[in-house]
Amino acid sequence: MNRFIAWRFKLVIGLMVTVTIVIVAYYALYMAQGYSGRTRQSRVTTERGNILDRNGKTLATQIALYDVYIRPPAHKDRIDVQARIAEMAALLAPILGMNAEEIQWRINGTGSEFVIKRRVSWDAWEKIQNIQRQPENKLAGVRTEAVTLRDYPEKNLAAQIIGFVGDNNGRWGVEYAFNKELSEGNNVILTIDINVQHILEKAAWSTLHRTGAETVMFLATDPRNGDILGSAVIPAFDPNNYNTSFDSHNYESNEETYKNYTATLPYEPGSVFKIFSIAALMEAGVISEHSELACTGVYEKVFSSGEMIRIECADGRAHGRVRPRELIMYSCNVGAALAAERLDNQAFYEFMRNFGFGAKTGAWVNAATADSATNKTLLTETAGLLKNPRFPGFWSGRTKQSIAFGQEISVSALQVMQAASIITNNGVLVPPKIVSRVTSPDGRTIIDGENNENWQVISPGAAQRMLAYMADTAKAGTGQLANIRDFNLAIKTGTAEMADPFTGNYSRTNFITSCIALLPAEAPSLVLYVVIIKPRGEILGGRIAAPAIRDAADELINYFGIPRLRNPIWVHPGSMSFTDVSIPAIGSIVPNYYGFSKRDLLPLLSQNHIRVEILGEGWVRRQSPQPGTTVTPGMVLELILE
């Protein structure tokens, strides 16, 4: 029996030693993990990563705010308790930005713990903590609870690009497309420059108010590498308060304002499209820079099937015999239709496909390893509509001719910017991108947004000729109101009728007006594109879209430090070289000389069948007779410069 008791005693002692060792080890581990004297909460979620612009400016980040709770004291009817409540209210009032009497009234009005204020700053939290650390703790009964929120410091700026977070998941924009990467604490660096974005949004808002439009889109890209520098869609919303009914400009915010129309909205581009169709037709060899097309103001054709087509020039004028240069300058629909007629349907379609139309640009998913972006964003970007003539019934007798001047095809604004890179890069297409890279919390690049999918679409010569025609359009064509003194831009304007969903025909009241600019014209490093949806009153691109380009370009030229030099000698990176500005020759109709300088006009003084009078200094701002007037012997052409 004594041996049994001894054995039990040894067993108990052994168990006690073992438990003691475990407790000591656990305590040592606890101390090593940083015991602070307060209850320690383990972190169970990773902090969401930041979204930054190309220069490191924070566009979306996590911030810690605090909800402040008060537990009312018992026996509130006692005088000493009321004194403590009054003191507590007096201390909290300046910290919380509230009225002390209101705080006191709310404490006395409830018997259970309540929230006195939500979402207070870290500074307010720290002040409460400092008071509670004091021996007398005059804020006993007050506690704070941390709340992590997504903050968008720039508010409305680039809202559709950034998107927002709801229920701890990204919704819309980059927040949605790269939700997986951001949720793991990684940072997404955009190609956007927030200063460029600000300039574009300011110009877009001004255009919206000036034109009474429903929506304005404004894009800026660097065509050399595809970087989207700015992408404005107005009206917008504030992602900090995406559930509110109105944005900061008092425009109604709803789910439509969340959408990034530059990628998701398919629309008929109108005459801006001519720079791509005519470049393709020149590349195909069916027209050359010297080809002449007779514009009577109307293109009519009757097919053996009985189908009749009629196409008119938007300005209602007969442009006479136009070469590709004049076709672009005066935006001649008839000339574009006549040129398209010369190329086989399938060949024309393939050229348009090579320009990137009818397919998604993938601008948001060049960071190809981002599975979440690939699986989600590609579902929202539109491919537009480019019908294949191989399928019976897809093309009518007028489809090809209509596509040539921007009808019967739908595009996205991103597709237009992508195709413009072909004109700026000697015929090479450079896809656009919105994400530069994704980095880990310690700064390592884990996804590179660079793309290597550039391809040659047309020859350098065809691209350079189109660039020159667009430069002439800025000086003396439909793009004159985009012109900037002492700077050369390459411009094309467009106006397109919108389809009426009720009748199936084109609307007589709703239009999409646009203007694209490549600058500087000598060697473009910037492409600007403005799209105005449903303007009221004036609708022509040369009248309402070109001024928006001018205003934004003027600021961006200064921002990027692009030299302002009025120099008649142009040198392009390719083989194109100009020693003088080409002046329109006077033939059977009076050309458009708006925007030309006196020096440019001097060769006209040698005319012997009409008399040309040049009045004033500067550039042509008025002329009589107007462009398109039939030339008669002995006519006097007055060119008034300002």
Phi and psi in degrees as a GROMACS rama.xvg file:
@    title "Ramachandran Plot"
@    xaxis  label "Phi"
@    yaxis  label "Psi"
@TYPE xy
-62.8145  -36.6886  ASN-2
-64.3926  -35.9753  ARG-3
-67.6632  -43.0152  PHE-4
-62.8271  -41.3302  ILE-5
-62.7149  -39.605  ALA-6
-65.6402  -41.7542  TRP-7
-64.7692  -38.1848  ARG-8
-62.8236  -43.6871  PHE-9
-63.9886  -37.5757  LYS-10
-65.6142  -43.8522  LEU-11
-62.7587  -45.202  VAL-12
-59.338  -42.0712  ILE-13
-63.2096  -41.8662  GLY-14
-65.1736  -39.3476  LEU-15
-64.7798  -40.5582  MET-16
-63.6132  -43.605  VAL-17
-61.4853  -46.6238  THR-18
-61.9888  -39.9805  VAL-19
-61.6755  -43.4382  THR-20
-61.7412  -43.4046  ILE-21
-62.1795  -44.9171  VAL-22
-62.5442  -45.2603  ILE-23
-61.5207  -42.5658  VAL-24
-64.1798  -43.6069  ALA-25
-63.3338  -41.6551  TYR-26
-64.6149  -39.9973  TYR-27
-62.7199  -42.0111  ALA-28
-64.2888  -41.3399  LEU-29
-61.682  -42.3855  TYR-30
-65.2133  -39.0146  MET-31
-64.7346  -27.5445  ALA-32
-83.9636  0.130079  GLN-33
98.5322  56.9133  GLY-34
-66.7032  130.783  TYR-35
-113.696  3.37742  SER-36
91.8749  -6.67197  GLY-37
-122.138  166.696  ARG-38
-62.6792  127.281  THR-39
-99.5893  127.652  ARG-40
-102.364  128.503  GLN-41
-76.2151  146.898  SER-42
-86.7137  124.802  ARG-43
-109.123  -10.17  VAL-44
-128.236  152.405  THR-45
-85.963  137.323  THR-46
-66.0194  134.99  GLU-47
-66.6405  139.754  ARG-48
-70.6398  170.421  GLY-49
-93.2068  157.546  ASN-50
-112.353  127.31  ILE-51
-125.97  154.522  LEU-52
-83.1526  178.872  ASP-53
-62.2182  -22.6336  ARG-54
-100.32  9.47259  ASN-55
88.8331  7.52262  GLY-56
-72.9418  129.38  LYS-57
-73.7488  126.647  THR-58
-109.542  -25.5175  LEU-59
-151.786  134.763  ALA-60
-154.167  165.866  THR-61
-91.5931  135.042  GLN-62
-129.184  146.69  ILE-63
-97.6448  120.623  ALA-64
-118.076  174.524  LEU-65
-137.082  137.222  TYR-66
-93.465  135.134  ASP-67
-106.568  123.272  VAL-68
-110.51  149.136  TYR-69
-126.924  130.967  ILE-70
-103.692  107.801  ARG-71
-60.8937  143.364  PRO-72
-72.6729  156.946  PRO-73
-75.9645  164.63  ALA-74
54.9843  52.5577  HIS-75
-67.884  -10.6072  LYS-76
-80.7828  -9.6331  ASP-77
-74.9414  145.318  ARG-78
-64.4658  -43.7485  ILE-79
-66.0232  -34.0236  ASP-80
-67.8262  -42.8055  VAL-81
-61.8773  -34.6125  GLN-82
-65.6399  -40.7732  ALA-83
-66.8539  -38.3942  ARG-84
-63.2535  -43.1971  ILE-85
-62.8183  -39.5884  ALA-86
-67.167  -42.7756  GLU-87
-59.5906  -45.0143  MET-88
-63.2595  -39.5039  ALA-89
-65.9704  -36.3626  ALA-90
-71.9841  -40.4213  LEU-91
-75.1172  -31.7719  LEU-92
-53.1518  -53.2291  ALA-93
-69.5245  -28.6731  PRO-94
-69.6345  -41.6101  ILE-95
-94.0957  -5.13576  LEU-96
68.1178  38.0931  GLY-97
-123.108  170.53  MET-98
-84.9347  131.891  ASN-99
-61.7044  -38.585  ALA-100
-65.1323  -36.373  GLU-101
-64.703  -43.189  GLU-102
-61.1181  -45.9956  ILE-103
-62.6214  -41.0753  GLN-104
-63.8997  -39.5124  TRP-105
-70.9405  -36.0938  ARG-106
-63.6172  -42.6555  ILE-107
-73.5042  -18.6294  ASN-108
-90.4079  -0.0654402  GLY-109
-138.749  153.669  THR-110
-107.766  -0.435915  GLY-111
-128.392  167.655  SER-112
-60.753  140.679  GLU-113
-145.434  163.698  PHE-114
-87.6619  120.137  VAL-115
-85.769  -31.3321  ILE-116
-161.261  139.93  LYS-117
-103.037  155.828  ARG-118
57.9404  50.28  ARG-119
-88.5163  159.474  VAL-120
-76.2469  169.741  SER-121
-63.2459  -35.928  TRP-122
-60.7996  -43.2473  ASP-123
-64.886  -42.2653  ALA-124
-59.2039  -44.2651  TRP-125
-64.3776  -37.0085  GLU-126
-65.5787  -40.902  LYS-127
-63.3568  -43.0498  ILE-128
-61.6584  -41.2847  GLN-129
-61.7783  -40.0528  ASN-130
-67.6844  -39.7193  ILE-131
-72.5101  -18.6437  GLN-132
-78.6245  -16.5532  ARG-133
-71.3069  149.937  GLN-134
-56.2835  -39.5438  PRO-135
-79.975  -17.1584  GLU-136
38.7527  76.7048  ASN-137
-75.5545  -0.489136  LYS-138
-115.39  33.688  LEU-139
-62.1559  137.108  ALA-140
95.7749  -5.97292  GLY-141
-101.643  131.839  VAL-142
-135.212  157.461  ARG-143
-121.525  148.922  THR-144
-130.244  123.793  GLU-145
-69.8565  139.71  ALA-146
-132.113  124.14  VAL-147
-93.5841  126.664  THR-148
-125.942  156.663  LEU-149
-90.4672  127.874  ARG-150
-118.554  138.739  ASP-151
-120.4  93.2175  TYR-152
-59.6273  -29.9621  PRO-153
-90.8025  5.1305  GLU-154
54.7723  -117.619  LYS-155
-65.814  -22.6787  ASN-156
-61.8347  125.388  LEU-157
58.8259  30.6442  ALA-158
-59.4877  -43.4044  ALA-159
-70.452  -26.0274  GLN-160
-72.1694  -47.0293  ILE-161
-75.5822  -42.8749  ILE-162
79.1263  -154.899  GLY-163
-158.965  171.65  PHE-164
-112.221  135.231  VAL-165
-139.001  134.752  GLY-166
55.7517  39.9225  ASP-167
65.9154  15.2971  ASN-168
-131.352  147.553  ASN-169
-65.0805  137.036  GLY-170
-132.44  119.256  ARG-171
72.1968  156.542  TRP-172
59.3258  -156.513  GLY-173
-62.2456  -35.5502  VAL-174
-55.7365  -37.0612  GLU-175
-82.6845  -48.148  TYR-176
-64.4609  -34.0129  ALA-177
-116.267  35.5739  PHE-178
-58.9645  -42.1872  ASN-179
-60.4409  -48.9821  LYS-180
-65.1028  -43.7459  GLU-181
-66.6745  -38.1602  LEU-182
-64.8639  -24.8624  SER-183
-86.237  6.79356  GLU-184
89.1642  4.2589  GLY-185
-80.9848  156.764  ASN-186
-105.127  141.615  ASN-187
-109.324  119.979  VAL-188
-103.232  121.813  ILE-189
-88.664  165.299  LEU-190
-82.8715  -11.67  THR-191
-61.4938  138.211  ILE-192
-106.061  116.241  ASP-193
-63.6457  -25.4127  ILE-194
-71.614  -40.0453  ASN-195
-63.7428  -42.7217  VAL-196
-58.1396  -41.8456  GLN-197
-62.8697  -43.0014  HIS-198
-63.2723  -43.8074  ILE-199
-65.2861  -42.8524  LEU-200
-67.8354  -36.4646  GLU-201
-62.9213  -44.5385  LYS-202
-66.2406  -36.8603  ALA-203
-67.4015  -42.9536  ALA-204
-63.0312  -43.0438  TRP-205
-60.1162  -42.3245  SER-206
-66.2111  -40.3213  THR-207
-60.2364  -46.1018  LEU-208
-68.9786  -38.075  HIS-209
-70.0012  -34.8422  ARG-210
-101.437  -11.15  THR-211
67.6582  24.1023  GLY-212
-71.9275  163.658  ALA-213
-81.3487  -41.0663  GLU-214
-148.831  147.247  THR-215
-130.11  131.038  VAL-216
-111.772  141.247  MET-217
-142.433  120.787  PHE-218
-119.845  148.175  LEU-219
-136.582  129.834  ALA-220
-132.648  156.626  THR-221
-94.7168  105.807  ASP-222
-68.9975  -13.8172  PRO-223
-73.0939  -30.0487  ARG-224
-129.759  -0.628799  ASN-225
84.3959  1.71148  GLY-226
-63.0856  125.945  ASP-227
-82.9026  110.939  ILE-228
-86.8211  -25.2842  LEU-229
-159.569  145.163  GLY-230
-149.741  98.4146  SER-231
-106.245  134.465  ALA-232
-129.716  118.504  VAL-233
-122.017  133.948  ILE-234
-69.1812  161.119  PRO-235
-124.413  -155.243  ALA-236
-154.166  165.58  PHE-237
-100.294  111.642  ASP-238
-63.8939  -16.3615  PRO-239
-70.3821  -26.2461  ASN-240
-137.034  56.7076  ASN-241
-68.6277  -13.9217  TYR-242
-89.2842  -5.37188  ASN-243
-73.1092  157.743  THR-244
-79.5633  -26.101  SER-245
-132.101  149.249  PHE-246
-89.0925  -174.117  ASP-247
-69.0754  -13.3432  SER-248
-100.26  12.1427  HIS-249
64.4636  27.8673  ASN-250
-97.4633  140.593  TYR-251
-64.8873  130.618  GLU-252
-101.88  135.18  SER-253
-155.355  -172.55  ASN-254
-60.3465  -29.7414  GLU-255
-64.2669  -35.3725  GLU-256
-72.9865  -14.1142  THR-257
-75.5512  -22.346  TYR-258
-76.5957  138.022  LYS-259
-87.1063  88.6796  ASN-260
-59.3657  -25.6974  TYR-261
-60.4249  -25.913  THR-262
-106.037  -29.2786  ALA-263
-102.599  -18.637  THR-264
-94.4285  115.075  LEU-265
-86.0455  135.829  PRO-266
-151.897  160.184  TYR-267
-81.8189  125.302  GLU-268
-80.1051  -18.4892  PRO-269
73.1824  -155.212  GLY-270
-68.953  -14.1035  SER-271
-54.5968  -31.2012  VAL-272
-65.7368  -19.2352  PHE-273
-59.0727  -31.6754  LYS-274
-65.0072  -24.9382  ILE-275
-89.0674  -43.6974  PHE-276
-67.337  -42.6941  SER-277
-70.3812  -37.4118  ILE-278
-60.9063  -40.7134  ALA-279
-65.6312  -41.5279  ALA-280
-66.8802  -34.1611  LEU-281
-69.488  -40.3752  MET-282
-63.9916  -36.18  GLU-283
-70.6971  -16.0911  ALA-284
86.8513  6.21005  GLY-285
-82.0609  -19.453  VAL-286
-136.153  156.599  ILE-287
-124.967  177.193  SER-288
-64.4661  -17.49  GLU-289
-100.186  -5.39213  HIS-290
-62.3141  138.964  SER-291
-114.166  133.247  GLU-292
-122.591  129.772  LEU-293
-86.7122  111.304  ALA-294
-101.471  114.854  CYS-295
-97.7639  4.36079  THR-296
96.1766  -17.3725  GLY-297
-140.832  134.69  VAL-298
-110.09  122.26  TYR-299
-130.141  141.602  GLU-300
-152.455  137.567  LYS-301
-116.882  126.862  VAL-302
-93.6072  161.955  PHE-303
-60.2947  -24.7741  SER-304
-74.2312  -9.05305  SER-305
97.7908  -10.3902  GLY-306
-67.2318  132.753  GLU-307
-119.853  136.374  MET-308
-120.218  147.725  ILE-309
-140.106  124.363  ARG-310
-126.835  133.083  ILE-311
-119.124  154.625  GLU-312
-76.557  140.707  CYS-313
-61.4949  -33.1355  ALA-314
-84.9651  -1.24348  ASP-315
73.7973  12.1562  GLY-316
-105.579  154.184  ARG-317
-89.9133  118.951  ALA-318
-88.578  -1.67163  HIS-319
73.2348  -148.983  GLY-320
-84.3432  114.586  ARG-321
-116.71  138.905  VAL-322
-92.1034  172.694  ARG-323
-52.5038  -34.9763  PRO-324
-61.1833  -51.22  ARG-325
-68.5654  -32.3143  GLU-326
-57.4016  -44.0351  LEU-327
-73.3392  -44.2191  ILE-328
-59.4857  -45.4205  MET-329
-98.3783  1.72587  TYR-330
53.8331  58.9971  SER-331
-84.5242  107.605  CYS-332
-65.1112  -41.6737  ASN-333
-62.8984  -43.222  VAL-334
-62.339  -39.9135  GLY-335
-64.6929  -40.6903  ALA-336
-65.1821  -42.4083  ALA-337
-64.0412  -39.1149  LEU-338
-67.9191  -43.3776  ALA-339
-63.6007  -30.5481  ALA-340
-57.9437  -23.9841  GLU-341
-82.5941  -9.36461  ARG-342
-113.396  141.682  LEU-343
-56.9855  142.917  ASP-344
-54.3461  -49.9216  ASN-345
-66.211  -39.1186  GLN-346
-64.2839  -40.8245  ALA-347
-62.8996  -44.3307  PHE-348
-59.2774  -44.6455  TYR-349
-63.6481  -36.6854  GLU-350
-62.2186  -43.9234  PHE-351
-64.3529  -36.7004  MET-352
-63.3668  -41.3561  ARG-353
-65.3242  -27.3902  ASN-354
-75.5895  -4.85349  PHE-355
99.2831  3.032  GLY-356
-84.0254  147.285  PHE-357
84.6459  7.75133  GLY-358
-144.691  148.898  ALA-359
-67.8212  143.145  LYS-360
-75.4876  -26.7174  THR-361
69.969  24.5981  GLY-362
-57.076  -29.9096  ALA-363
-91.0885  -6.47833  TRP-364
-128.103  27.6409  VAL-365
-67.3486  -22.0227  ASN-366
-75.8801  79.7879  ALA-367
-63.9659  -23.3907  ALA-368
-83.5018  -1.64813  THR-369
-80.2392  91.5648  ALA-370
-58.5375  -40.3977  ASP-371
-64.1101  -38.0078  SER-372
-67.5709  -43.5132  ALA-373
-62.0299  -41.5052  THR-374
-77.4858  -23.4384  ASN-375
-108.672  -52.8333  LYS-376
-68.1727  -34.1014  THR-377
-62.043  -22.993  LEU-378
-75.8338  -18.9378  LEU-379
-103.191  -25.8297  THR-380
-73.2859  132.238  GLU-381
-79.2925  146.793  THR-382
-91.5851  -3.12829  ALA-383
70.9842  -164.659  GLY-384
-138.246  113.966  LEU-385
-131.05  103.212  LEU-386
-73.486  143.031  LYS-387
-90.1233  123.243  ASN-388
-66.9741  -11.9963  PRO-389
-69.4096  -22.907  ARG-390
-88.0082  124.669  PHE-391
-57.0504  134.409  PRO-392
85.5786  -7.57661  GLY-393
-74.9273  -34.8874  PHE-394
-112.637  136.028  TRP-395
-96.081  -175.537  SER-396
-65.785  -20.9735  GLY-397
-105.804  -0.648431  ARG-398
-58.153  -49.6986  THR-399
-62.7713  -44.8318  LYS-400
-64.0301  -37.4148  GLN-401
-68.1121  -42.5905  SER-402
-59.5734  -35.4062  ILE-403
-58.3829  -29.5002  ALA-404
-115.262  22.0589  PHE-405
92.2951  22.0086  GLY-406
-117.594  164.77  GLN-407
59.1648  24.6584  GLU-408
-145.373  139.576  ILE-409
-117.392  144.202  SER-410
-135.369  169.325  VAL-411
-106.3  159.607  SER-412
-60.8673  -34.7903  ALA-413
-65.2113  -36.6457  LEU-414
-64.3343  -39.674  GLN-415
-63.2159  -43.5293  VAL-416
-64.1973  -38.3636  MET-417
-63.2745  -45.9688  GLN-418
-65.6382  -32.7759  ALA-419
-63.2502  -28.6253  ALA-420
-62.3433  -25.992  SER-421
-65.14  -40.5555  ILE-422
-68.954  -36.347  ILE-423
-82.3404  -23.0985  THR-424
-110.689  36.505  ASN-425
56.769  37.4045  ASN-426
93.3111  1.25799  GLY-427
-99.0508  128.347  VAL-428
-83.1087  129.222  LEU-429
-119.082  112.434  VAL-430
-63.521  146.572  PRO-431
-78.4486  158.88  PRO-432
-148.065  151.042  LYS-433
-111.393  -22.2627  ILE-434
-109.162  124.125  VAL-435
-79.501  -46.9461  SER-436
-169.679  165.024  ARG-437
-119.747  130.261  VAL-438
-121.141  152.455  THR-439
-75.3665  168.02  SER-440
-57.7473  -26.4688  PRO-441
-92.6661  9.62826  ASP-442
95.7057  -1.05761  GLY-443
-74.5979  138.955  ARG-444
-77.4604  119.624  THR-445
-108.519  -19.2071  ILE-446
-138.504  125.734  ILE-447
-101.77  123.853  ASP-448
-82.9492  -0.847187  GLY-449
-63.7645  146.731  GLU-450
-119.822  150.076  ASN-451
-125.516  34.958  ASN-452
-107.721  32.0964  GLU-453
-71.7923  145.513  ASN-454
-148.387  150.941  TRP-455
-77.4366  125.493  GLN-456
-107.207  -45.8423  VAL-457
-132.678  169.966  ILE-458
-73.3453  156.644  SER-459
-56.1712  -37.448  PRO-460
-62.1102  -44.0223  GLY-461
-64.5065  -39.7545  ALA-462
-66.313  -42.0887  ALA-463
-67.6071  -37.3772  GLN-464
-64.3694  -43.0984  ARG-465
-64.1502  -38.5705  MET-466
-60.6209  -40.7242  LEU-467
-66.2312  -40.1401  ALA-468
-63.4128  -38.9488  TYR-469
-68.3954  -33.8425  MET-470
-64.9744  -38.9058  ALA-471
-66.1633  -34.1874  ASP-472
-63.1003  -35.6687  THR-473
-68.6915  -34.3895  ALA-474
-82.8521  -39.8217  LYS-475
-141.758  9.54008  ALA-476
-114.343  -147.65  GLY-477
-71.1744  -11.5869  THR-478
-99.4346  19.4505  GLY-479
-63.0946  -31.6477  GLN-480
-73.211  -5.64355  LEU-481
-91.8872  -8.12746  ALA-482
-63.7582  139.833  ASN-483
-120.755  125.85  ILE-484
-61.1122  140.384  ARG-485
65.596  26.8162  ASP-486
-154.546  140.919  PHE-487
-104.648  118.603  ASN-488
-111.275  155.33  LEU-489
-111.153  124.115  ALA-490
-129.592  146.447  ILE-491
-143.921  133.367  LYS-492
-105.666  164.726  THR-493
-154.117  147.198  GLY-494
-139.043  124.979  THR-495
-129.27  136.077  ALA-496
-71.8036  140.044  GLU-497
-90.8287  146.726  MET-498
-70.3605  138.646  ALA-499
-89.9344  114.262  ASP-500
-65.2087  -18.4907  PRO-501
-87.0257  -37.8181  PHE-502
-99.9381  -20.3922  THR-503
80.9026  -2.82698  GLY-504
-101.949  177.184  ASN-505
-77.7157  139.833  TYR-506
-73.3848  146.632  SER-507
-92.1479  -5.53791  ARG-508
-122.846  -21.7503  THR-509
-108.843  127.121  ASN-510
-134.504  159.849  PHE-511
-118.219  121.612  ILE-512
-114.453  140.99  THR-513
-150.794  167.686  SER-514
-157.136  136.212  CYS-515
-120.175  142.881  ILE-516
-132.524  135.098  ALA-517
-113.859  124.919  LEU-518
-148.108  149.06  LEU-519
-68.3279  155.03  PRO-520
-62.2405  -27.0177  ALA-521
-67.2646  -38.5109  GLU-522
-159.088  84.7664  ALA-523
-61.2321  131.501  PRO-524
-118.892  2.20878  SER-525
-149.875  134.559  LEU-526
-119.341  130.059  VAL-527
-118.219  141.975  LEU-528
-146.713  121.132  TYR-529
-115.743  136.962  VAL-530
-127.831  124.047  VAL-531
-112.555  117.053  ILE-532
-100.251  122.222  ILE-533
58.1371  56.9643  LYS-534
-67.6962  156.921  PRO-535
-114.48  137.479  ARG-536
89.7768  -122.705  GLY-537
-63.9146  137.688  GLU-538
-123.671  -14.2957  ILE-539
-71.1533  135.772  LEU-540
-58.6801  -37.7363  GLY-541
-66.6452  -20.5019  GLY-542
-94.6185  -39.3028  ARG-543
-114.845  -25.5587  ILE-544
-89.418  -37.425  ALA-545
-59.5683  -42.4734  ALA-546
-61.8205  -33.387  PRO-547
-64.6298  -40.4598  ALA-548
-61.8303  -45.4401  ILE-549
-58.3696  -46.916  ARG-550
-64.2213  -45.4526  ASP-551
-68.4094  -42.42  ALA-552
-61.7908  -40.1228  ALA-553
-58.5859  -42.711  ASP-554
-71.6146  -39.4582  GLU-555
-70.3386  -33.1302  LEU-556
-59.2124  -43.35  ILE-557
-67.0041  -43.3341  ASN-558
-61.7112  -43.651  TYR-559
-85.9522  -5.43857  PHE-560
68.2664  32.8376  GLY-561
-74.8892  127.931  ILE-562
-59.563  139.815  PRO-563
-102.562  101.703  ARG-564
-132.283  122.363  LEU-565
-90.9166  93.375  ARG-566
-128.165  120.965  ASN-567
-74.1829  -6.39878  PRO-568
-98.0373  113.184  ILE-569
-103.567  135.622  TRP-570
-127.155  116.789  VAL-571
-95.5741  151.817  HIS-572
-57.5392  -23.4334  PRO-573
-87.5304  -142.536  GLY-574
-97.5819  0.132921  SER-575
-74.0719  135.068  MET-576
-148.055  133.665  SER-577
-119.986  134.975  PHE-578
-103.887  -9.29909  THR-579
-162.902  164.283  ASP-580
-79.5149  133.532  VAL-581
-79.4185  122.077  SER-582
-97.2295  136.006  ILE-583
-61.4894  133.445  PRO-584
-78.7462  148.026  ALA-585
-88.4017  113.156  ILE-586
-113.002  -120.152  GLY-587
-83.2989  -18.9353  SER-588
-128.111  159.06  ILE-589
-76.849  123.546  VAL-590
-72.9408  173.836  PRO-591
-93.4641  115.21  ASN-592
-108.697  11.7755  TYR-593
-59.9724  133.464  TYR-594
93.7741  -10.5321  GLY-595
-80.4397  149.235  PHE-596
-87.2634  168.422  SER-597
-61.1842  -39.2556  LYS-598
-61.7686  -40.3628  ARG-599
-61.7256  -34.1566  ASP-600
-85.0459  -12.8786  LEU-601
-53.228  -37.7333  LEU-602
-59.9937  -20.8855  PRO-603
-70.9499  -19.7535  LEU-604
-68.3914  -13.8766  LEU-605
-88.1461  5.4858  SER-606
-63.9293  141.041  GLN-607
-113.63  -10.8431  ASN-608
-99.3767  -16.3017  HIS-609
-138.509  164.353  ILE-610
-106.107  131.469  ARG-611
-109.96  125.065  VAL-612
-114.69  124.845  GLU-613
-108.737  117.042  ILE-614
-117.864  131.008  LEU-615
93.5263  -174.193  GLY-616
-127.423  154.519  GLU-617
108.872  -124.887  GLY-618
-128.365  154.941  TRP-619
-64.7602  123.358  VAL-620
-117.278  -17.7517  ARG-621
-145.329  150.044  ARG-622
-147.394  149.911  GLN-623
-144.671  126.284  SER-624
-69.0301  165.432  PRO-625
-70.1902  157.094  GLN-626
-55.1023  140.886  PRO-627
95.5226  -9.49996  GLY-628
-70.5475  140.033  THR-629
-66.7304  132.624  THR-630
-78.9198  132.131  VAL-631
-123.375  147.544  THR-632
-56.1501  137.098  PRO-633
81.9322  -0.0155424  GLY-634
-59.9059  146.358  MET-635
-106.191  122.734  VAL-636
-105.809  113.953  LEU-637
-96.9338  127.588  GLU-638
-118.661  113.76  LEU-639
-103.285  120.021  ILE-640
-102.124  146.172  LEU-641
